[in-house]
Amino acid sequence: MKLAWADETRQAVRVTWKDSGTPNRLTIEGVLSTNPSFVKYVGADDPDSADIPSSAFPPDGTYKIAVGVGTSTGGLTSRLVRSEVFDTNGPVRPSAATATPVGKDVLMRWTVPVVPQDFTPNDPLDVTGKIQYYVPVVGLPGEPLRAAGPATTSKRQVIKNLTPPYLFQLRAENEWTSTIGGQISARTTSTTAAIPGLAQFSVPVRIRGRTILQEVVCAPEGSCVQQRATSAGLPVVLLTQVTPGARWTPAARGTTTSGGHFEVTVVTGGTRPYKAVSPLYSRVGVLSSESSSKPQLTKSVVRVQSAGFVGGGMKKRNENATLVLLVKPAMTANAMLQVWNRQAKAWSNVKAVPIRRGQASITFKAAQLGVFVYRFVLPSAVLLGRPLYPTNSHNLILSVRP
């Protein structure tokens, strides 16, 4: 018995044998593989040969052809003659593909695993001397998968004029089948962030946002479609511009969680803009483009770190009362001390109190009995070329008893 490909298309395996004009029955037997459910009958007057479709042999298995005398009605009536053992192993699947954008082009790299041991070397259906090629295939929204470059034996190739979103694959084939590997999903991103418009100087604030992906999904037949997706683990960088006209520099970093949400914490500096950026991100099988939220200005307010009466707000008549104030940043300016006028129902200025390096104090005699409410009014300032906005301290209560 002999085995060979029926023609160059390798769509069928041709089996030939010698017989004395009897009807024959052909089956496929698995060798350490499941027997395929294939039976073919050849009449007594037909040539001693038959073509078995390649699709009748399951992939990545080891088989042999068995021929004996038999009919569909009478069954098998002789001993079987078997062919040489052969395998239907497909090509080695490429893997671990990565994409590196180079301008408008993309450099694709991939790896090819070691070819597994061939347990049927030089079997009659092996195609010897054939070089293994890999064909790059790209899917774009609204288009079918198409070859994006020439077949190559290399483990890298530059694809011209390719920008996300797209789906990249490598197609390899041998005498038995073709396979797809080295897939890369190149996705576009869009990033939004809720950046506060007002914050106290040196106080940590949380900035929340979300990164949405657009990826391409392709079916074996038909056009590719673009769909929305989210991903956890994407890096996010919060950028700020410390002084007007300066370059944007990182202020905080984070990563997306389930649903593409992220939260980063930044300590408020001076008044400055912020924006959240999802940078270009590439790993095996994935490429995500860069995107940024709209820059938003966060106005920084002078922070009252502490304010109050030394020794507490309970004093005896004619006892000295000392008010202490600490502010951030450590500015030099004047704060106005005010007291609440119950009759006028308004705040009245008491005295301007100098602030030196963020500290101020004032001492006065508690001459009148009663309960009094004070506060400091802090001025605006300028830090790194941008304003710091004014604020007031909380109410400071002084109770004077006999």
Secondary structure as GFF3:
##gff-version 3
##sequence-region A 1 402
A	DSSP	beta_strand	2	5	.	.	.	ID=ss1
A	DSSP	beta_strand	12	16	.	.	.	ID=ss2
A	DSSP	beta_strand	24	30	.	.	.	ID=ss3
A	DSSP	beta_strand	39	42	.	.	.	ID=ss4
A	DSSP	beta_strand	49	53	.	.	.	ID=ss5
A	DSSP	three_ten_helix	54	56	.	.	.	ID=ss6
A	DSSP	beta_strand	62	71	.	.	.	ID=ss7
A	DSSP	beta_strand	75	76	.	.	.	ID=ss8
A	DSSP	beta_strand	81	82	.	.	.	ID=ss9
A	DSSP	beta_strand	86	87	.	.	.	ID=ss10
A	DSSP	beta_strand	95	102	.	.	.	ID=ss11
A	DSSP	beta_strand	105	111	.	.	.	ID=ss12
A	DSSP	beta_strand	134	139	.	.	.	ID=ss13
A	DSSP	beta_strand	146	147	.	.	.	ID=ss14
A	DSSP	beta_strand	156	159	.	.	.	ID=ss15
A	DSSP	beta_strand	166	173	.	.	.	ID=ss16
A	DSSP	beta_strand	178	194	.	.	.	ID=ss17
A	DSSP	beta_strand	198	200	.	.	.	ID=ss18
A	DSSP	beta_strand	204	217	.	.	.	ID=ss19
A	DSSP	beta_strand	225	229	.	.	.	ID=ss20
A	DSSP	beta_strand	235	240	.	.	.	ID=ss21
A	DSSP	beta_strand	249	255	.	.	.	ID=ss22
A	DSSP	three_ten_helix	258	260	.	.	.	ID=ss23
A	DSSP	beta_strand	261	267	.	.	.	ID=ss24
A	DSSP	beta_strand	272	278	.	.	.	ID=ss25
A	DSSP	beta_strand	281	283	.	.	.	ID=ss26
A	DSSP	beta_strand	286	288	.	.	.	ID=ss27
A	DSSP	beta_strand	291	292	.	.	.	ID=ss28
A	DSSP	beta_strand	296	301	.	.	.	ID=ss29
A	DSSP	beta_strand	303	309	.	.	.	ID=ss30
A	DSSP	beta_strand	314	316	.	.	.	ID=ss31
A	DSSP	beta_strand	319	328	.	.	.	ID=ss32
A	DSSP	beta_strand	333	341	.	.	.	ID=ss33
A	DSSP	beta_strand	346	355	.	.	.	ID=ss34
A	DSSP	beta_strand	359	366	.	.	.	ID=ss35
A	DSSP	beta_strand	370	378	.	.	.	ID=ss36
A	DSSP	beta_strand	381	383	.	.	.	ID=ss37
A	DSSP	beta_strand	386	388	.	.	.	ID=ss38
A	DSSP	beta_strand	391	392	.	.	.	ID=ss39
A	DSSP	beta_strand	396	401	.	.	.	ID=ss40
###
